[in-house]
Amino acid sequence: MPAPVKVAILGTGNIGADLLMKLRAVDEVEVALFAGIDPASEGLARAAKLGVPTSHRGLDDILADEDIRIVFDATSAYAHREAAPRLEAAGKIAVDLTPAAVGPLVVPAVNLEEHASAPNVNLITCGGQATIPIVAAINDVAPLRYAEMVSTIASLSAGPGTRKNIDEFTFTTARAIERVGGAQEGKAIMILNPAEPAILMRNTLYAVPASGTLDEAAVRVAVDARVAEVAAYVPGYRCKSVLIDEQDTRWGRVPVAVVLLEVEGAGDFLPAYAGNLDIMTAAACRIGRRIAEELSAGVPA
């Protein structure tokens, strides 16, 4: 087996900490640096106890290490837009967990192979990772005129970065529903639910076919197959129901597919209710493993 590819995590908050736990279990990579900008960060202290090299000088120390090939950015959309050109100039591949959308929009179960060699890949958003696989599956059965997702997450799982990026969440997810999922028009809505105890991440997808017809059996088969693909790297991902019913829409009364999805976190670092964060870190690991395989394949034996 080739030597593991050295990677860095930029951002030492909850997402970065959960990603660290997951990446440590990926044989194809080695976390060579866990970097942030707050020397008093709990994340840095936790990583140091695990024996992971740390830095409070953020991106600068990552760029200074020539051995680091892949950088997972778990900061914010604004920060990634500034970091992206510097990472590219240094020849490092960026796996972007923010909704900055600098590079191609990637959902592992849909289009990872198309972008395994890209210098910067974007994971869209948690809602995008949860619903776009199903948009694409239904679109394969019947091209979609419109797809709308409503993502409801526990308020406790929405940290400062998530709240700051809500505008980017809605815009980037809607565009990805179109570009990756294949719908002619997409819309995204996020709801923060303050209920106690905290709820699991729940997503409702509404899909309207362009033709005005839907084969219910074919839709169910396609959805079940795609759910299994996603669950292979996000074990807590599941479909609760698939309903096809005629509804009044702006295109008249047509059949609409309504799919209810739920994501339970694996509990690697974050609580189980934080499925919205877990699906992002799980997808990042899946992408990181594939990129590492691509890099290793290009190294002479």
Secondary structure, DSSP 8 states (H G I E B T S, - for coil): ----EEEEEE--SHHHHHHHHHHTT-TTEEEEEEE-S-TT-HHHHHHHHTT--EESSHHHHHHH-TT--EEEE-S-HHHHHHHHHHHHHTT-EEEE-STT--S-B--HHHHGGGGTT-SEEE---HHHHHHHHHHHHHHHHS-EEEEEEEEEEEGGG--HHHHHTHHHHHHHHHHHHHHTT--SEEEEEEEEE--SS---EEEEEEEEESSS---HHHHHHHHHHHHHHHHTT-TTEEEEEEEEEEEEETTEEEEEEEEEEEE----SSS-TT-HHHHHHHHHHHHHHHHHHHHHHHTS--
